[in-house]
Amino acid sequence: MSVDIEHGVELEEKEKDQELIQLVTFSIGEEEFGVNILQVQEIIRTMDITRVPRAPEFVEGVINLRGKVIPIVDMRSRFGLAHKEHDKYTRIIVIEIDMIIVGFVVDSVSEVLRIPANSVQPPPPVVAGMDSDYIDGVGKLEDRLLILLDLDSLLDNEEKEALTAV
């Protein structure tokens, strides 16, 4: 490990402090969430969602996105929040989980944000009433907290299989 003589700071620590995580941030209810931008394929406005009979409760339906049929997951339903009609702020975040393309309906998309990796803390056992199994951590920003989701853990294997069946 080398030392920056001028400032007396260990360079390795200094580099770690400057490691940034790039996130797409969005809101669901009163909470603000973030996901790694590398997992996001695109963000689209809502469109006609076709209901699918006997689909899991959290699946709102499917959309046709440039010739691909994509299952749409209602994040409010997934997190046990009350249903809200889509409005001009509602967005669909299209991501890939285990080779499955899925759209997640969120109340609004805020911004693309870069935060220092060292500002992320491990999640407490319960965050905003949600199970912490699919929470990567909590990002501490100047004036707010950001719940970082682990999209790979958001759906269990049974739910992923149900999505492929949709």
C-alpha positions in Angstrom: 0.0 0.0 0.0 1.4 3.4 -0.9 1.0 6.7 0.9 0.2 10.1 -0.5 3.1 12.0 1.2 1.5 15.4 0.6 -1.8 14.6 2.3 -0.8 11.6 4.4 -3.7 9.5 3.0 -3.3 5.9 2.0 -3.9 5.8 -1.7 -5.8 2.5 -1.7 -8.3 4.0 0.7 -8.6 7.1 -1.3 -9.3 5.1 -4.5 -12.0 3.1 -2.7 -13.6 6.3 -1.5 -13.9 7.4 -5.1 -15.3 4.2 -6.5 -18.8 5.1 -7.8 -21.9 3.0 -8.3 -24.2 4.2 -11.1 -27.9 3.7 -10.4 -31.2 4.3 -11.9 -33.4 5.7 -9.1 -37.2 5.5 -9.0 -40.1 5.8 -6.6 -42.7 3.3 -5.4 -45.1 4.9 -2.9 -43.2 7.1 -0.5 -39.9 5.2 -0.9 -37.0 5.8 -3.3 -35.1 2.9 -4.8 -32.1 2.3 -6.9 -30.9 -0.5 -9.2 -27.6 -0.9 -10.9 -27.8 0.8 -14.3 -26.0 -2.2 -15.9 -29.1 -4.3 -15.3 -31.5 -1.8 -16.9 -32.1 -2.3 -20.6 -34.4 0.6 -21.1 -37.1 2.7 -19.4 -40.3 3.2 -21.3 -43.7 5.0 -20.8 -46.6 2.8 -19.9 -48.5 1.3 -22.7 -51.4 -1.0 -23.1 -50.9 -4.0 -20.9 -52.7 -7.2 -21.8 -54.0 -9.1 -18.8 -53.1 -12.8 -18.7 -55.6 -15.3 -17.1 -54.2 -17.1 -14.1 -51.0 -15.1 -14.0 -49.4 -14.6 -10.6 -51.0 -11.8 -8.6 -47.9 -9.5 -9.0 -47.9 -9.9 -12.8 -50.0 -7.1 -14.3 -49.9 -8.7 -17.8 -47.7 -8.6 -20.9 -46.7 -6.0 -23.4 -45.4 -6.2 -27.0 -42.1 -4.4 -27.1 -40.7 -4.3 -30.6 -42.0 -7.8 -31.3 -41.1 -9.3 -28.0 -43.7 -10.3 -25.4 -42.6 -9.1 -22.0 -44.2 -9.9 -18.7 -44.9 -6.8 -16.6 -44.5 -6.9 -12.8 -46.4 -4.4 -10.7 -43.9 -3.4 -8.1 -46.6 -1.9 -5.8 -48.3 -5.3 -5.7 -44.9 -7.0 -5.3 -44.2 -4.9 -2.3 -47.7 -5.2 -0.9 -48.7 -1.6 -1.5 -52.2 -0.4 -2.5 -52.9 -0.3 -6.3 -52.5 3.1 -8.0 -53.7 3.9 -11.4 -51.0 4.7 -13.9 -50.4 8.4 -14.6 -48.1 10.5 -16.7 -45.2 9.7 -14.3 -45.6 5.9 -14.3 -42.8 4.1 -16.1 -41.8 0.6 -17.0 -38.2 -0.4 -16.3 -37.1 -3.2 -18.6 -34.5 -5.5 -17.1 -33.1 -8.9 -17.6 -33.1 -11.4 -14.7 -31.6 -14.8 -15.3 -32.1 -14.5 -19.1 -35.7 -13.4 -18.7 -36.7 -10.0 -19.9 -39.1 -8.4 -17.5 -40.8 -5.0 -17.1 -41.2 -3.5 -13.7 -43.9 -0.8 -13.3 -42.8 2.0 -10.9 -44.6 5.2 -9.9 -41.8 7.4 -11.4 -38.2 7.3 -12.5 -36.1 10.0 -10.8 -32.6 10.1 -12.3 -29.4 8.3 -13.0 -27.2 8.8 -10.0 -23.6 8.1 -9.1 -23.0 7.4 -5.5 -19.7 6.5 -3.7 -19.6 2.8 -3.0 -18.6 3.5 0.6 -21.9 5.4 1.2 -23.8 2.1 0.9 -24.6 0.3 4.2 -25.9 -3.3 4.6 -29.7 -3.4 4.8 -31.3 -3.6 8.3 -33.5 -6.8 8.8 -36.6 -4.9 7.7 -36.6 -1.9 5.4 -39.9 0.0 4.7 -41.8 -3.1 5.8 -40.2 -5.2 3.1 -38.2 -8.4 3.5 -34.5 -7.6 3.2 -33.7 -10.7 1.1 -33.9 -8.6 -2.1 -32.3 -5.4 -0.7 -28.6 -5.0 -1.6 -28.1 -2.1 0.8 -29.1 1.4 1.8 -27.4 4.3 0.1 -26.9 7.3 2.4 -27.2 10.5 0.4 -27.0 14.0 1.8 -30.7 14.5 2.4 -32.2 11.1 1.9 -31.9 7.3 1.9 -32.0 5.1 -1.2 -33.0 1.5 -1.0 -30.8 -0.5 -3.4 -32.6 -3.5 -4.8 -30.9 -6.8 -5.8 -33.0 -7.6 -8.9 -31.7 -11.1 -9.1 -33.2 -11.9 -5.7 -36.4 -9.9 -6.2 -38.2 -13.0 -7.7 -37.7 -16.5 -6.4 -37.2 -19.4 -8.7 -40.9 -20.4 -8.6 -41.9 -16.8 -9.6 -39.3 -16.7 -12.4 -40.7 -20.0 -13.8 -44.2 -18.4 -13.6 -42.9 -15.4 -15.6 -41.6 -17.7 -18.3 -44.9 -19.4 -18.5 -46.7 -16.1 -18.9 
